[in-house]
Each structure stands twice: as C-alpha cells, then as structure tokens.
Amino acid sequence: MEIEIITNEEEYTAVLQRIDEILNAKKGTPEYDELQKLTDLVEDYEDGLCS
C-alpha cells in the first residue's frame, strides 16, 4: 500500500484493514517494513483527531 499520510476516514479504514492482513509479518520482510510504516501513519492520524 502506497500512502504517505492518512487524510480521511476511508483511508484510515483501508490502512487498518491492511494492517490486519499483515499483522504477523516477520521482521526483515517487506511486509514488516510496511506494517511499521502503516502503524506510524495510524498513530499520526489518531493523534491529529485528538488535538
């Protein structure tokens, strides 16, 4: 999934679904790197909602 920032609920939901798909990715795999990036994006989006 190529996304740099989550800007709306639709993207947020899609990212959460993708995280669920790759949740058990093994360290050192491309999916693990993607998981790390996506979780950071979710945190940033959720922090923005609470500001």
Order of alpha helices (4+ residues) and beta strands (2+ residues): alpha-alpha
